[in-house]
Amino acid sequence: MDLIQLREQIDSIDGQIVELFERRMDICRQVAEYKISTGKNVLDKSREAEKLAKVRSLANSEFNGFCIVELFEQIMSMSRKLQYRLLMENGRLERQSFIGVDKLDTAKARVVFQGAEGAYSQAAMKQYFGDSIDSFHVDSFRDAMDAIDEGNADFAVLPIENSTAGIVSEIYDLLQEYENHIVGEQIIKIEHCLLGVPGASIEDIKIVYSHPQSLMQSARYLGLHDWRQISMQNNAFAAKKVADDQDKSQAAIASEHAASIYGLEVLRRKVNHSGTNSTRFIIVSGQKIFRKDAKKISICFEVPHESGSLYHMLSHFIYNHLNMTKIESRPIEDRNWEYRFFIDFEGNLADSAVKNALRGLRDEARNMKILGNY
C-alpha cells in the first residue's frame, strides 16, 4: 500500500475515534447530571485507577499499554472538566469566600514595610499609597505579616520578585503560612547608588555594605575595586550604618532616597549593571477582598508525588483558556523532594472560567490556596 492509501485509512479510523469520543462525552454529561442530583464528587480516584488498569490490560504490547493509559488519562481529565463546567452552570460551585470591592479603603489605613527609612519597600509604599500614608517599619518580613495578624497594620508592602535576582523565597513561604492575601502590587525601578559620608571619595572606600542581592546586582562595578563586601539585612540598614559610623572608608549601596534621609553623599549613581532592574512589591491585607477590576490571580497548591500530577493540574488552565504568567516551586517542609507550586495567571475571581478552573484544581490538588486577586 502506498502512503496515500495508508493516510486514507488513518483518516477513516480518526473519524470513528471522533464519533466514539463524542458518544462517550455525551454519556459523561449524563453522569454529571446524576452527580449533580445526588451530590457525588466529580473525582473518583479508585474508579479511575480501575479503569486505567483495565484498558491497559486490553493492549497487545507494553508500549501500546503505556500509550493507552496516557490517552485515557486525558479522556478522563476532559470528562472531569466537562462535569465541573456543568456544576458551575447549575450553580453547584462552592461559594466564593473572597469579597469584591470597588476600591481598597486606604483613607485611614496604617501600612507596614520591612527595613528602615529609605528602603525600596518604603519607596514602593509611597508610590502605591501616596506620601501622606500612616506607616511604620519592622526588621523582618515575618514581623510585617505579624503586624497584620495582630491588627497593628492594615496593609504590608513586601518585595516578592526582582527582574534580575529572581524571587524572594521567604515571601512565598510566608504567603502560604499566614492567612493574609495579596490585594495589589507595585513595580519600581531599582537604581543602586554608592553612598558615603560627606567629604568621602571613592578613593577612601575600603568596605561596602548592602543587601546580598544588591551586591550581586552591582558585581561588575564592585569587581573593579578591591573592596571588602559585607551583607546587610536591608539596603537602608546599610545606609544607616554608614551614617552612624561616620567613617570615610565605609560605603553603602542603596537608593538616592536613602542618601537624602541619612545625610549621605552619592559617590556614584547606577552601580547596578542592569539598566532594566525592577522589583515587584505586593500589597498584603488580612482581609479576603479583591478589587472588582483585578486582573491577576495568585494561588499555591501541592500535588501527589507521582508521574504526571503537575501536568494534570496545569491542564485546567488550558481547558479554561486562562493565561498562566508565572510558576515557581518551593520545597515542602519535612517532606523531602516534594514541592509546593505557586502560580500566577490572568483573570478575576468573578469570571466563570476562573471559577471552573479553581473548582477543578481544588478537587484534584492538595491544599490549594488562593493567595489573592489583584
Secondary structure, DSSP 8 states (H G I E B T S, - for coil): --HHHHHHHHHHHHHHHHHHHHHHHHHHHHHHHHHHHHT--S--HHHHHHHHHHHHHTSSSHHHHHHHHHHHHHHHHHHHHHHHHHHHHTT-S----SEEESS---TT-EEEEES-TT-HHHHHHHHHH-TT-EEEEESSHHHHHHHHHTTS-SEEEEEEEETTTEE-HHHHHHHHHSS-EEEEEEEEE---EEEE-TT--GGG--EEEE-HHHHHHTHHHHTTS--EEEE-S-HHHHHHHHHHHT-TTEEEEE-HHHHHHHT-EEEES--SS-TT-EEEEEEEESS-EEETT--EEEEEEE--SSTTHHHHHHHHHHHTT--EEEEEEEE-TTSTT-EEEEEEEE--TTSHHHHHHHHHHHHHSEEEEEEEE-
